[in-house]
Structures are given as C-alpha cells and as structure tokens.
Amino acid sequence: MSGVIAQQWATSGDRRPPCAACQDIKRTWLRALDAGDRPQAEAVIVAMGLHQRAAHA
C-alpha cells in the first residue's frame, strides 16, 4: 500500500525536488504505514504540514 501512496505523492505535480527535511518526513511516514502504526503516521502528517508552512510557504 505505501508504494502506491508514495508513487502518487511523487507524481503529484510538485515541480521542485523535495528538501532533505521533506524527504526524511516522507520516509518516516512510509515506515509508519508499513508498520501499521496509524498514530505515528498521523503524527508525521501533522509534522509535514507544519514543516511545509514554515519552510515552503
């Protein structure tokens, strides 16, 4: 499942390569999904939102 989600995320139209922090957050999110750790995956999504607003707004 995470492979499909990762592929969709990678092809979502983002024209700039992701920064190192984005890549780290995405890897952490995918590991949480693969492990079935929904609370961790949700926390990582929140972290990504905060990072996106702070670093890329």
Secondary structure, DSSP 8 states (H G I E B T S, - for coil): -HHHHHHHHHTSS--S---HHHHHHHHHHHHHHHHT-HHHHHHHHHHHHHHHHHHH-
